Amino acid sequence: MNIKNRLASMSVFFLLITCSCFAQEKQLDILPGTVLVSPIGGLNDPTEFRGFSISLQSGTELTTGANTFGYSSVSLTGRWIPGSSDFGKSISILFGVADWYTPPLSIVYPSEYLTPSEQNAGSSAVGSILAGLSYKIGSRLPSNDDWGKYKSQLLDYEVKIANAPTEIEKNRLIVERNAFIWTKILRPSYKKGILEAGVIARLSTLALETDAEGLDAFESFAVGAGIFDFIEGIHFYKNFQSLQNPTRENDWALTCTLGFFLDLNDVPPVSVLGIVLGAGYYQYPNRSPILPGPPDIAPYTIRIDGTVFLSGFLRDNASRGSGIGLKFQYSVNHPLENQFQLLVIFSSDFLSSIK
Amino acid sequence: MEYRITGKKGEAANVAISVAPQESCCIIKGRAPNAAAYTQDSGQVTELGKVPLTEHFHIVFYNRPWKFQMQIGIGGQFAHSIADSSENQGLPSTTILTPDTANITVIFEGV
């Protein structure tokens, strides 16, 4: 794709709205970089604590015209961690609704493999109901030993706060203490390695004409050090046989995402610069030609994308990470899909807590 | 929280504080400008002074869940036992940046 075409495709613009609720994070005003990426189509953020969280993402024309299938522009997803024991807190119940995008067969198969009606059929993005489970290994909560290492310094802060001669001085010392806690105890703890694996099923559909039923098995690993965060995620999508469209039976895809995040501030609220690299292999079912002659084919597509994010710049209204990003996507077998996309993310807490 | 106990004037005003986990908890005794770290937090009996006496404690819990127990007494008799736990209050067992705090005033009244 030449530069002219790339510039033209930069006109593709979509808006992503993310609303999140984290029962205990409200006071923290933190933005883990990993929360930026959709838990459905991309990475999962395994840093969430016990409680209930929900996120809404929407976009316009996110994948129309793509020759890869997957979750599309609109999704409402939730995570519930109901347990209170160490084991219980490692289990998340995942749920939500999301659009599942199916590309038109005409951009996947040559015309001689399609009936006239299939050649004229367009893409579809239909709502699906999601439900699943995940299991986490590791914890990012600070242990009592993590706190104990700095007890003497914390005690010094508390004595100074208790003896502060004025409210202004007291508040200044509290801010200083909280920054100390963040830098020495919480931030290192939130960057401990943690692994999550799970399955999300598209249980049923919201629209009668849909043919989307499938499974998303995933794993995600996150770790960080200092001001850096790293996360990787692998998803395996498998479509089940559908009565309405039996050609989907053997669809499957394997995607991998790598995210690198850099904290731009020493204390909360923290702006984050992130680079997310993604790749996916999409396998379509084997097909015979309509007229005898050509051999059967089983087409595939390889998608590669890269996204640069800057988040946390709307701190007053969006503690969970408003941001802006630029994404470039490259697709094998379908040059028209190659494009730049400007991403805008708005985020805010809308549910204080459910205990 | 304010707690009162009545006893004979001149007798020892005693307190015993026990917190768990100790690693993530700080206890401050007194008020500005004389507040100081209180390190007798392992449940042993400490004499604060002689009745009548008023003392303030500020307890900071950085991590949840936490528990603490406080006993106050005059002479050899302990009349009050104050126990608390975050889980009993329905608080989630997770970490917070803004610590939980307890401000306690104990008043030893003499007769």
Interface residues (C-beta under 8 A of the other chain):
Chain A: A23 Q24 Q27 L28 F49 R50 G51 S84 L141 P142 N144 D145 W147 G148 K151 L154 L155 E158 V159 A162 N163 A164 P165 N178 I181 W182 L186 S189 P268 K355
Chain B: P21 Q22 E23 S24 C26 I28 G30 R31 A32 P33 N34 A35 A36 A37 H58 V60 Y62 N63 G90 L91 P92 S93 T94 T95 I96 L97 T98
